[in-house]
C-alpha cells in the first residue's frame, strides 16, 4: 500500500500511541493530535525522530486547530478518531466534560473528514450498548440505558452511542466510515492511577504494596484483549478497501476483543500477577490484601464480544488467557 496521510486524534493515549507506532512502521505519514489531558508525550518517545511522524497538541473540539493539523500533515486521507474522555471515575465526576468532548469531538472530526473526503474510523466502545442485556454483545442487540437520575456512568456509553448514530448518518451521506469497538485493551502504557483501567490499577496496587480493590466483590466479567490485537483490528478496519467478499466496509461496526470472559476477581489470581508479586502463596496474599469496595453504580455485570463480523476484515477472533502477557505490561 502506498504512503497515506493519516490523522490520529487521541494519538498520545494508550491505544492511540500504539496505533501511531504501527502506522509509522508501515510507512505512512502520521500526525498524532492530542490535548494531553490523559495522553502523554512519553507514549510517543519512540517516534520523536521519525521523519514521517508529527505531534500537535490541541482540543479535538477546536476546528481551527484541527485545520492547522491538516495543513501540517499536507492533507489527510484517513482519520482515526480515538480522542475521548475515558476512565470510569471521570464518568461519574465529570459527566458534562465526558459528554462534551466525546460528542462534539466526534462531530467536529466528522465535519473535517467530510471537508477532505477522508475515510473515518471511530473508536467506539461496548459501553455504547448501555446495560447490554444480551451476551455476547453483537450488532443488532438492543442498546439500553437506565434512568439517568440513577447514575452518570452512561455519560460515556450514551455519548459513544450518539457517536455511532452520527457516523451512520455520515455514512448514509456518502462518507466512508468504519466503527471499531475495542474490548478492555491492556498492555504497556495503560493508565494505572485512580482514573485509569483495572489491570493497570491492580499492578499499581501490587507495586505500591496497597490493597487491591475489588468493586462489588469482583464478580463482574470482562474480555481482556492484548493491545497488539486491538491495534490490528484498527489497522484492518482503517486500511482495507473492502471486506473479504468485496463488499463495502462503510457503515460497518466491528467488535475487537477476546472471546473468553473472566471475572475481575480471577484476574487477581492470573499467572501474570503471581509473577509480578513474586509471592509463593499468591492466592493467600490476594485474599489478605484485597479489599471489597462498593464500586460504581451501573457497572456492567458482563462484557463478552461477538467478533464474527470482524472476520470480514481478516481479523481472527482470539481466545486468550486474559492478563497473561507477562513481557511488557506496566502502569502509567
C-alpha positions as CSV (number, residue, x, y, z in Angstrom):
1,X,0.0,0.0,0.0
2,X,1.3,3.5,-0.9
3,X,2.0,6.1,1.8
4,X,-1.1,7.6,3.3
5,X,-1.6,10.8,5.2
6,X,-3.2,9.9,8.5
7,X,-4.5,11.9,11.4
8,X,-4.9,10.1,14.7
9,X,-6.8,12.0,17.4
10,X,-6.0,10.9,20.9
11,X,-2.7,9.8,19.4
12,X,-0.8,10.2,22.7
13,X,-3.1,7.9,24.6
14,X,-2.8,4.2,25.4
15,X,-4.3,2.8,22.2
16,X,-3.6,5.8,20.0
17,X,0.2,5.8,20.6
18,X,0.4,2.1,19.8
19,X,-1.6,2.7,16.6
20,X,0.7,5.6,15.6
21,X,3.7,3.3,16.0
22,X,2.2,0.7,13.8
23,X,1.1,3.2,11.1
24,X,4.6,4.8,11.0
25,X,6.2,1.4,10.9
26,X,4.1,0.6,7.8
27,X,5.4,3.7,6.1
28,X,2.5,6.1,6.4
29,X,2.7,9.9,7.2
30,X,1.1,10.3,10.6
31,X,0.1,13.3,12.8
32,X,-0.9,12.5,16.4
33,X,-3.3,15.1,17.8
34,X,-3.9,15.1,21.5
35,X,-4.9,17.5,24.3
36,X,-2.6,15.6,26.7
37,X,-5.4,15.5,29.3
38,X,-4.9,11.8,29.6
39,X,-2.3,11.1,26.9
40,X,1.4,11.6,27.4
41,X,4.2,12.6,25.1
42,X,6.3,9.9,26.7
43,X,4.0,7.4,25.0
44,X,5.3,8.7,21.7
45,X,9.0,8.8,22.6
46,X,9.9,6.0,20.1
47,X,8.5,8.2,17.2
48,X,10.1,11.5,18.1
49,X,12.9,11.2,15.5
50,X,10.8,9.6,12.7
51,X,10.6,11.9,9.7
52,X,7.1,10.8,8.8
53,X,5.6,11.5,12.2
54,X,4.4,14.7,13.8
55,X,2.6,15.6,17.0
56,X,0.3,18.5,17.7
57,X,-1.3,19.4,20.9
58,X,-4.9,20.6,20.6
59,X,-8.5,20.2,21.7
60,X,-10.5,17.9,19.5
61,X,-13.4,20.3,19.6
62,X,-11.3,23.1,18.1
63,X,-12.0,23.0,14.4
64,X,-9.4,25.8,13.6
65,X,-6.7,23.8,15.4
66,X,-7.7,20.7,13.6
67,X,-7.4,22.6,10.3
68,X,-3.9,23.6,11.3
69,X,-3.1,19.9,11.9
70,X,-4.3,19.0,8.4
71,X,-2.1,21.8,7.0
72,X,0.9,20.4,8.8
73,X,0.1,17.0,7.5
74,X,-0.3,18.3,4.0
75,X,-3.8,17.0,3.6
76,X,-5.5,13.9,5.0
77,X,-6.7,10.6,3.6
78,X,-7.7,8.8,6.8
79,X,-8.8,10.0,10.2
80,X,-8.6,7.6,13.2
81,X,-10.7,9.3,15.9
82,X,-9.8,8.0,19.3
83,X,-9.9,11.2,21.3
84,X,-12.3,10.9,24.2
85,X,-12.6,11.3,28.0
86,X,-12.4,7.7,29.3
87,X,-11.9,6.2,32.7
88,X,-14.8,5.1,34.9
89,X,-14.1,7.7,37.7
90,X,-14.4,10.5,35.1
91,X,-17.8,9.2,34.0
92,X,-19.2,10.0,37.5
93,X,-17.1,13.0,38.4
94,X,-17.1,14.9,35.2
95,X,-20.2,13.7,33.2
96,X,-20.6,17.1,31.4
97,X,-17.0,17.1,30.1
98,X,-17.3,13.5,29.1
99,X,-20.4,14.2,27.0
100,X,-19.0,17.5,25.6
101,X,-15.7,16.1,24.5
102,X,-16.9,12.8,23.2
103,X,-19.9,14.0,21.2
104,X,-18.6,17.4,20.0
105,X,-15.2,15.9,19.2
106,X,-16.8,13.3,17.0
107,X,-19.0,15.9,15.3
108,X,-16.0,18.2,14.6
109,X,-13.8,15.4,13.2
110,X,-16.6,14.0,11.1
111,X,-17.0,17.5,9.6
112,X,-13.3,17.5,9.0
113,X,-13.4,14.2,7.2
114,X,-16.3,15.3,5.0
115,X,-14.5,18.5,4.1
116,X,-11.5,16.5,2.9
117,X,-13.3,13.3,1.7
118,X,-11.2,11.3,4.2
119,X,-12.0,7.8,5.4
120,X,-13.1,8.0,9.0
121,X,-12.6,5.3,11.7
122,X,-14.4,5.8,15.0
123,X,-13.1,4.3,18.2
124,X,-16.4,3.4,19.9
125,X,-16.9,1.1,22.9
126,X,-19.0,-1.8,24.1
127,X,-20.4,0.8,26.5
128,X,-22.4,2.1,23.5
129,X,-24.8,-0.8,24.3
130,X,-25.5,0.5,27.7
131,X,-26.7,-2.2,30.1
132,X,-26.1,-4.9,27.4
133,X,-28.7,-7.3,28.5
134,X,-27.8,-9.7,25.6
135,X,-24.5,-11.6,25.6
136,X,-22.3,-11.9,23.7
137,X,-22.5,-8.3,22.5
138,X,-23.2,-8.1,18.8
139,X,-24.6,-5.7,16.2
140,X,-28.4,-5.7,16.3
141,X,-28.6,-6.1,20.1
142,X,-30.7,-3.5,21.9
143,X,-28.8,-0.5,23.2
144,X,-30.4,0.1,26.5
145,X,-29.6,2.9,29.1
146,X,-31.1,3.2,32.5
147,X,-32.7,6.2,34.2
148,X,-30.0,9.0,34.2
149,X,-31.1,10.0,37.7
150,X,-29.7,6.8,39.0
151,X,-26.0,7.3,38.0
152,X,-23.8,9.1,35.5
153,X,-21.9,6.1,34.1
154,X,-23.8,6.4,30.9
155,X,-22.3,9.8,30.2
156,X,-19.6,7.8,28.3
157,X,-21.7,4.9,26.9
158,X,-24.5,7.2,25.7
159,X,-22.0,9.6,24.1
160,X,-20.5,6.6,22.2
161,X,-24.0,5.6,21.2
162,X,-24.6,9.0,19.7
163,X,-21.1,9.0,18.1
164,X,-22.2,5.8,16.3
165,X,-25.5,7.5,15.3
166,X,-23.6,10.5,13.9
167,X,-21.2,8.1,12.0
168,X,-24.0,6.1,10.5
169,X,-25.7,9.4,9.4
170,X,-22.4,10.4,7.7
171,X,-22.1,7.0,6.0
172,X,-25.6,7.4,4.6
173,X,-24.5,10.8,3.2
174,X,-21.6,9.1,1.4
175,X,-18.7,9.3,3.8
176,X,-16.5,6.2,4.1
177,X,-17.0,5.5,7.9
178,X,-16.0,2.4,9.9
179,X,-16.6,1.8,13.6
180,X,-14.3,-0.2,15.9
181,X,-15.3,-1.3,19.4
182,X,-12.3,-2.4,21.4
183,X,-13.0,-4.6,24.4
184,X,-10.9,-4.0,27.5
185,X,-7.5,-3.5,26.0
186,X,-4.5,-3.9,28.2
187,X,-0.7,-3.7,27.8
188,X,2.1,-1.1,28.1
189,X,1.2,2.5,28.9
190,X,-2.2,1.6,30.3
191,X,-3.0,4.2,33.0
192,X,-3.0,2.7,36.5
193,X,-3.9,5.7,38.6
194,X,-7.4,6.1,40.2
195,X,-8.7,7.4,36.9
196,X,-7.2,4.5,34.9
197,X,-8.2,1.0,34.0
198,X,-8.5,-2.1,36.1
199,X,-5.5,-4.2,35.0
200,X,-3.0,-1.4,35.4
201,X,-4.7,-0.3,38.6
202,X,-4.1,-3.8,40.0
203,X,-0.4,-3.6,39.0
204,X,-0.1,-0.2,40.6
205,X,-1.5,-1.6,43.9
206,X,0.9,-4.5,43.8
207,X,3.9,-2.4,43.2
208,X,2.8,0.1,45.8
209,X,2.0,-2.6,48.3
210,X,-1.5,-1.3,48.6
211,X,-4.7,-3.4,48.9
212,X,-6.3,-4.4,45.6
213,X,-9.8,-3.0,45.5
214,X,-12.4,-5.4,44.2
215,X,-15.6,-3.5,43.3
216,X,-18.8,-5.3,44.2
217,X,-16.9,-8.5,45.0
218,X,-15.1,-8.7,41.7
219,X,-17.7,-10.9,40.1
220,X,-18.1,-8.8,37.0
221,X,-16.7,-10.4,33.8
222,X,-14.6,-8.7,31.1
223,X,-12.9,-9.9,28.0
224,X,-9.4,-8.5,28.3
225,X,-7.6,-8.1,25.0
226,X,-3.9,-7.5,24.4
227,X,-3.1,-4.1,22.8
228,X,-1.4,-5.6,19.7
229,X,-4.7,-7.4,18.8
230,X,-6.7,-4.2,19.3
231,X,-4.3,-2.2,17.1
232,X,-4.5,-5.0,14.4
233,X,-8.3,-4.5,14.4
234,X,-8.0,-0.8,13.9
235,X,-5.4,-1.3,11.1
236,X,-7.6,-3.7,9.2
237,X,-10.7,-1.6,9.7
238,X,-9.0,1.5,8.5
239,X,-6.6,0.5,5.7
240,X,-8.6,-2.2,3.9
241,X,-10.6,-1.0,0.9
242,X,-13.2,-3.8,1.0
243,X,-14.3,-6.8,3.0
244,X,-13.2,-10.3,2.2
245,X,-16.1,-10.8,-0.2
246,X,-15.5,-7.4,-1.9
247,X,-18.4,-5.6,-0.1
248,X,-18.1,-2.0,1.2
249,X,-16.9,-1.5,4.8
250,X,-18.6,1.8,5.1
251,X,-21.1,1.9,7.9
252,X,-19.8,-1.4,9.4
253,X,-19.2,-1.8,13.1
254,X,-16.6,-4.3,14.4
255,X,-16.2,-5.7,17.9
256,X,-12.5,-6.3,18.5
257,X,-11.8,-8.4,21.6
258,X,-11.0,-11.7,23.2
259,X,-13.9,-14.2,23.2
260,X,-13.1,-15.5,26.7
261,X,-14.6,-13.7,29.7
262,X,-13.0,-13.7,33.1
263,X,-14.2,-12.3,36.4
264,X,-12.3,-9.4,37.9
265,X,-11.6,-11.5,41.0
266,X,-10.0,-14.2,38.8
267,X,-7.7,-11.6,37.2
268,X,-6.0,-11.1,40.5
269,X,-5.1,-14.8,40.5
270,X,-3.8,-14.9,37.0
271,X,-0.3,-16.1,36.2
272,X,0.9,-12.6,35.3
273,X,0.1,-11.2,38.7
274,X,1.7,-14.1,40.6
275,X,4.9,-13.3,38.7
276,X,4.8,-9.6,39.5
277,X,4.1,-10.3,43.1
278,X,6.9,-12.9,43.4
279,X,4.8,-14.3,46.2
280,X,4.9,-18.1,46.7
281,X,1.4,-18.0,48.4
282,X,-0.2,-15.6,45.9
283,X,-3.8,-16.8,46.5
284,X,-3.5,-16.2,50.2
285,X,-1.8,-12.9,49.6
286,X,-4.6,-11.7,47.3
287,X,-7.2,-12.8,49.9
288,X,-5.4,-10.8,52.6
289,X,-4.5,-7.8,50.5
290,X,-7.8,-7.4,48.6
291,X,-10.5,-5.0,49.8
292,X,-14.0,-5.3,48.6
293,X,-15.3,-1.8,47.8
294,X,-18.8,-0.7,46.8
295,X,-17.7,0.3,43.3
296,X,-19.6,2.5,40.9
297,X,-23.3,2.4,40.2
298,X,-24.2,0.9,36.8
299,X,-21.1,-1.2,36.5
300,X,-21.6,-3.7,33.7
301,X,-22.0,-7.3,35.1
302,X,-20.8,-9.0,31.9
303,X,-18.9,-8.0,28.8
304,X,-18.3,-10.6,26.1
305,X,-18.0,-9.7,22.4
306,X,-19.3,-11.5,19.3
307,X,-16.4,-10.8,16.9
308,X,-17.8,-12.7,13.9
309,X,-18.3,-9.6,11.8
310,X,-14.6,-8.8,12.2
311,X,-13.8,-11.9,10.2
312,X,-14.7,-9.8,7.1
313,X,-11.6,-7.8,7.9
314,X,-9.4,-10.9,8.0
315,X,-9.1,-10.2,11.8
316,X,-9.2,-13.6,13.5
317,X,-11.1,-13.8,16.8
318,X,-9.0,-14.8,19.7
319,X,-9.5,-16.9,22.7
320,X,-6.8,-15.7,25.1
321,X,-5.5,-16.3,28.6
322,X,-6.6,-12.9,30.0
323,X,-3.9,-10.8,31.5
324,X,-1.2,-13.4,30.9
325,X,1.1,-11.4,28.6
326,X,4.0,-11.2,31.1
327,X,6.5,-9.4,28.9
328,X,5.5,-5.8,28.7
329,X,2.5,-4.7,30.8
330,X,3.2,-1.7,33.0
331,X,1.4,1.1,34.7
332,X,1.2,4.8,33.9
